Amino acid sequence: MLRKILIGVGVLLIALVVLVVAGLYVYPKAQIVSATQQAAPDFTLKDATGKDFNLAAQRGHKVVLYFYRGYW
């Protein structure tokens, strides 16, 4: 009886692993380039400390831009 239970648990565990691996394979990957396949245009803005931020100076590095409107 214990052997049948262990076999059943093993089969369920294997099925769960297969479903997780299949889900990770099918899940969409993160977008690495822009939707237009072109580089972002250069711009310069002030950062939170008041210093100039130039996008062209960041070429070759990973950049995440977060534009926060704030409350003004």
C-alpha positions in Angstrom: 0.0 0.0 0.0 2.8 2.4 0.9 4.6 1.6 -2.3 1.5 2.6 -4.4 1.2 5.9 -2.5 4.9 6.7 -3.1 4.6 5.8 -6.8 1.5 8.1 -7.1 3.3 10.9 -5.3 6.3 10.5 -7.6 4.1 10.5 -10.7 2.4 13.7 -9.5 5.7 15.3 -8.7 7.1 14.5 -12.2 3.9 15.8 -13.8 4.3 19.0 -11.8 7.9 19.5 -12.9 7.0 18.9 -16.5 4.2 21.5 -16.3 6.5 24.1 -14.7 9.3 23.6 -17.3 6.7 23.8 -20.1 5.3 27.0 -18.6 8.7 28.6 -18.4 9.5 27.6 -22.0 6.2 29.1 -23.3 6.2 32.2 -21.1 7.0 35.3 -23.2 10.5 36.6 -22.9 11.3 40.2 -21.9 11.6 42.7 -24.8 15.2 43.6 -25.2 15.1 46.1 -28.1 12.6 48.8 -28.9 9.4 48.0 -30.8 10.7 49.9 -33.8 14.1 48.2 -33.8 15.7 51.7 -33.6 17.8 53.3 -30.9 16.1 55.8 -28.6 16.6 59.5 -29.6 19.1 61.4 -27.5 17.9 63.8 -24.9 19.1 65.6 -21.8 17.0 66.1 -18.7 17.7 67.0 -15.0 17.8 64.1 -12.6 16.4 64.1 -9.1 19.5 65.8 -7.8 19.5 68.6 -10.4 22.4 67.2 -12.5 22.0 66.8 -16.3 21.3 63.3 -17.5 22.2 62.6 -21.1 21.0 59.4 -22.7 23.9 59.3 -25.3 26.3 59.0 -22.4 24.7 55.7 -21.4 25.2 54.0 -24.8 26.4 50.4 -24.3 24.8 50.2 -20.8 21.5 48.9 -19.7 19.2 51.8 -18.9 15.7 51.9 -17.3 13.9 55.2 -17.7 11.1 56.0 -15.3 9.3 59.3 -15.9 7.5 60.4 -12.8 5.2 63.3 -13.1 4.9 64.0 -9.4 2.4 66.3 -7.8 2.8 69.8 -9.1 
